[in-house]
Amino acid sequence: MEDLEYSENGNYIQKNFVPESGQAEFVQGELLRVLEKLRNKAYGNINFDEKCHRIFVGFLKEKLNDKDLFDNKMIKQINKDLNALDIKNQHNNNNNVYKRIHNRIVDWYFHYYKDGIKHKKNSELDC
């Protein structure tokens, strides 16, 4: 997929699956929601605690470390990028990292959307 296609498909997910507030109903919406919260925090536009930050990065790792979808090389890059977003690097504003994770979320969406995977809301997440 080309950059423009990733962007357009990400916009579609944002518009249709990311709620105005609170956790998303479907996993693809929640993946994009938490990535955008992490990006906003890195740029100083949002504030949430360390617990939320760890939950967000952990959720992305859980879903995107998918050997049915990504090869080992891609999983290694995903983990490198997500480690760059961990709490100790919470102010990472390297847009390339966010772009690569965004694109993997779009890949995840196209691979799993047909299954309509509901997001099980995390009761510990209040941000």
C-alpha positions in Angstrom: 0.0 0.0 0.0 1.2 3.5 -0.8 1.5 6.3 1.8 -1.7 8.0 0.5 -3.7 4.8 0.8 -2.5 4.3 4.4 -3.5 7.8 5.2 -6.9 7.5 3.6 -7.6 4.2 5.2 -6.4 5.5 8.6 -8.8 8.5 8.2 -11.6 6.0 7.4 -10.9 4.0 10.6 -10.7 7.3 12.6 -14.0 8.5 11.3 -15.9 5.2 11.6 -14.3 3.4 14.6 -12.8 5.9 17.0 -15.3 7.5 19.4 -15.3 11.1 20.5 -14.5 9.9 24.0 -13.9 6.7 25.8 -12.7 3.3 24.5 -13.6 2.1 21.0 -16.1 -0.6 20.4 -13.9 -2.4 17.9 -10.2 -3.2 18.1 -9.1 -1.3 15.0 -10.6 1.9 16.5 -9.0 1.3 19.9 -5.6 0.7 18.3 -5.8 4.0 16.4 -7.3 5.8 19.4 -4.4 4.8 21.7 -1.8 5.6 19.1 -3.2 9.1 18.7 -3.3 9.6 22.5 0.4 8.6 22.7 1.2 11.0 19.8 -0.8 13.9 21.4 1.0 13.3 24.7 4.4 13.4 23.0 3.6 16.7 21.5 2.3 18.0 24.9 -1.4 18.3 23.9 -2.7 15.8 26.4 -1.9 14.6 29.9 -2.5 11.1 31.3 -0.7 9.1 33.9 2.1 6.5 33.7 -0.4 3.6 34.2 -2.4 4.7 31.1 0.7 5.1 29.1 1.9 1.6 29.9 -1.6 0.1 29.1 -1.6 1.9 25.8 1.8 0.7 24.7 1.0 -2.8 26.0 -2.2 -3.0 24.1 -0.4 -2.0 20.8 2.3 -4.6 21.5 -0.3 -7.3 22.2 -2.2 -6.7 19.0 0.5 -5.8 16.6 3.0 -8.6 17.5 0.9 -10.9 15.3 2.9 -13.7 13.6 -0.2 -14.5 11.4 0.0 -11.1 9.9 3.6 -9.8 10.1 6.9 -11.6 9.5 9.7 -11.6 12.0 11.5 -8.6 10.5 8.3 -6.5 10.7 7.6 -7.6 14.3 11.1 -6.6 15.2 10.5 -3.1 13.7 7.1 -2.9 15.4 8.7 -3.7 18.8 11.5 -1.2 18.2 9.0 1.5 17.4 6.8 0.7 20.4 9.8 0.6 22.7 10.5 4.1 21.4 7.1 5.1 22.7 7.4 3.5 26.1 7.0 5.6 29.3 10.7 6.4 29.5 10.5 7.9 26.0 7.0 9.4 26.5 8.0 12.6 24.8 9.2 10.9 21.6 7.9 13.1 18.8 9.6 11.2 15.9 6.8 11.3 13.4 8.3 8.3 11.5 7.6 6.0 14.5 4.0 7.1 14.7 3.6 6.7 10.9 5.0 3.2 10.8 2.7 2.1 13.7 -0.2 3.8 12.1 0.4 1.8 8.9 0.6 -1.4 10.8 -2.8 -0.6 12.4 -4.2 -0.2 8.9 -2.6 -3.5 7.9 -4.2 -5.1 11.0 -7.6 -3.6 10.0 -7.5 -5.1 6.6 -6.4 -8.5 7.8 -8.9 -8.8 10.6 -11.8 -6.5 9.8 -13.8 -9.3 8.2 -14.0 -10.9 11.6 -15.5 -7.8 13.2 -13.4 -8.2 16.4 -15.0 -6.4 19.3 -12.8 -4.6 21.7 -13.1 -5.8 25.3 -12.9 -2.6 27.2 -10.2 -2.3 29.9 -11.9 -1.4 33.2 -8.5 -0.2 34.5 -8.3 2.4 31.8 -9.7 5.7 32.8 -7.9 8.0 30.3 
